Amino acid sequence: MPTVTVRNKDNEHVGEMELNGEVFNVPIKPHVLHEVVNMQLAKRRAGAASTKGRSEVRGGGRKPWRQKGTGRARAGTRSSPLWRGGGVTFGPKPREYGPKVSKKIRKQALKMALSSKLNDDQMVVLDSFGLSEIRTKAFVEVLQTFGIENVLVVIPETDNLLERSARNVPYTKVLRSEGLNVYDILRYRHLVLMKDAVSKIESALLGQVPVDTVDPS
């Protein structure tokens, strides 16, 4: 099992933690990560564009004019796509984008993303940020102590002080463990895991709790 150092907000060694090898030490397959990221980005598309076909527009029941003798082109209905106000030919309808990816593959991709951060020495396990009030400067000072930026911070549960302190910091995101997903892990250069969040992530990925580990939003 891989072992990581647990640090405090001053970047001091305060202990060690054993990580589950089935989560943080798995072979990395780029094509699996690519598939899951594509799925997540596609799921974000609303797919709400909609037009009316000729059977859905109002009118069109009566023939506009007789077939012959008027000098005009023959017409059978006002709902024709050729007419203004008529239906749209092959127009868009509400739909879902993105390929279907099984939950098993999504969990495996999440394990690969976490393993890649550990292998690249871009993961920090932190004891606590130690914030006593909502203060962006204090949050930034902790990141500067570690010399990192472009950070995804994963917390075990709602932390109003931390989330509000970080919300105006560019290239930084605070995410609760139940919302952890492949796209956000790969999008940010560094990953900061709160000590208490590690066990929650491992439990979810090992099937010990029924948590959907990929958030498509």
N, C-alpha and C positions, 0 to 999 in steps of 0.2 A: 504494500500500500504506500502511495506517495505521502510524504510528510511535508507540511508547510509551517513556516514561522508565523505565529500570531503576534501582531504588533499593536501598540497603542497609538494615539493621535500624535505623539512626539516621535514616532518611528523607532520606538524602543522595543526590544525583544521582551515579550511578557509570557511566552509559552510556545508550545508546539501543538499541532493538530494533525491527526492522521485522516487522510481523505480516502474515501472508498474508491478503489481502483476501477470498479465497474462504472463509475461516473466520471472520474477525473484522469483516467489512464486508459483510454480506448483508442484503437487505430482510427486515424482521421481519413475520411474519404471525401475529397472536395466535391465530387458530383452529388453526393447526398446533401451536403450543405447548400449547394447551388439550387437543388430542387426545392428544398424547404424554404429558402429565402425567396425564391420566385413565387412560391405559393403564398407566402405572407404578404408580399407586396401586391400581388394580384387580388388578394382578399380585401385589400384596403380600397379598391375601386368600388364606387357606389353601384355601378351597373343599373342606374335608375333611368337612363335615357329611354323615352318611349314615344312612339308615334302611332297614329291611327291608320289602319288599313281601310280599304274602300268599303268594307262591311261595317266599319265602326263609326264613320263620319255621319253627320246628320244629313238627311235627305237622300235623294237618289232613287226613290221608289217609282216615280213616274217618268216616262220617256220625255225628254225636254221638248222635242218637236217631232213631227212625222218623219218617216224614213226618207221619203223622196219629195221633190218638188219645191224645196225651200231655197236651193242654191247653196246651202251650207253643208258642211261635212256631217255625215250621219253620226248620231249620238244616242246611246241607249240609257245613260244614267249621269246624273250630276256628280256622282261620287267617283267618277273616273280619275285616275292619277294624272291624266292630261289636263284636267280642269283645275282652276284656282279653287281652293277649298275642298278638293277631292282627297281621296286617300293617298297614302304614301306607299310606293312600291318597295317591298323588302326593307322597310324602315326598322330602326332599332326597337327592341323590346326589353323590359327588365330581365336581367340575367346575372348569373354569378360567374366571375372570372376566376381563372386559376385552376391548376390541375388538382386532382384529389390526391392527398398524401395521407397515408394511414397514421394513426396515433403512434404506432410502434416505430415507424421511420422518423416521425417528428421527435420522439424521445431520444432516439439514437443520435439524431443530428444535434440535439441539445448537449448530449454527452460529449460529442466530438468538438463542439464549439468551446465548451468548458476545458476540455483537455488541451485544445490548441493554445488557450490563454496561459495555462499552467506550463506547457512545454516551452512557450516563447518568453517565459518569465515576465508576463504582463498581468499577473493576478496578485492581489494583495488581500490577505485576510486581516481584518481590522477588529480590534476588541470593541472600540466605541469612538464616536466622534466627540463625545463629551460636551455637547452643546447645552447650555443652560437657558438660552434665549434664541429667538430668531435673529440670526446675525450672519449675513453673507460673508463678511470679512473673515469671521472665525472659520467658516467652512473652507474658504479659499486658502487660508493659512495652513490648514491640515493637508490639503492637496500639494501645496508648495513644499511642505516638509518632506513629502515623499518624492517630490520632483516629477509629478505626473500631471497630465492634462488630458483632455478628451477622454472623460471617465464615465463609466457606468457603475453606479453604486447600487448594490442589491441589499435591501433591508428585510428582516424577517416579518415585520408587521408595520402598520401605519405609524409613522414618526413625524408628527406635524412640524416640530422644530427643524428637523433635518430637511424635510421636503421643501418647506418654505424658504429655508436659508439657501438652498441650492437652485431654486427655480429661475433665478436671473443670471446664473453663471453659464456663459456660452460653452457649447460642446460638452455639456455635463447633463446627466440624467439620473434621477433617483427612482428606482423601480422596486416594488415589493416582490418577494420571492415567487408568489403565485403567478405573477405576470412575466416571469423570465422567459425570453424567447431567443431564438437563434439570430435573428436579424440585428437586434440591439447588441448582443454580445460581440458580433463581428463588426458592427458599425463603429463602436468606440474602441480606441486603442488600448485602454487599460480597464481592467475589471477589479472593482473593490467589493469584496464580499464581507458583510458583517459576520462575525463569528457564529451568532445564533441562526443566521440564514443558511449556513452550510448544511446543517442537519435537515432542515426543511427541504432543501433542494434534493439532497440524496434520497430522502424518504419518498418524495414525489416521483423521482426518476426510477426508483427501484420498485415502484408499484405498491408501496406500503400505505399510501393514502391516495384516494381517487381524485387527483388533481390533473386538469388539462394543462400540460406543460408548455403549450405553444399558444401564445395570444396572437391572433391574426390581425388585430387592430393596430 
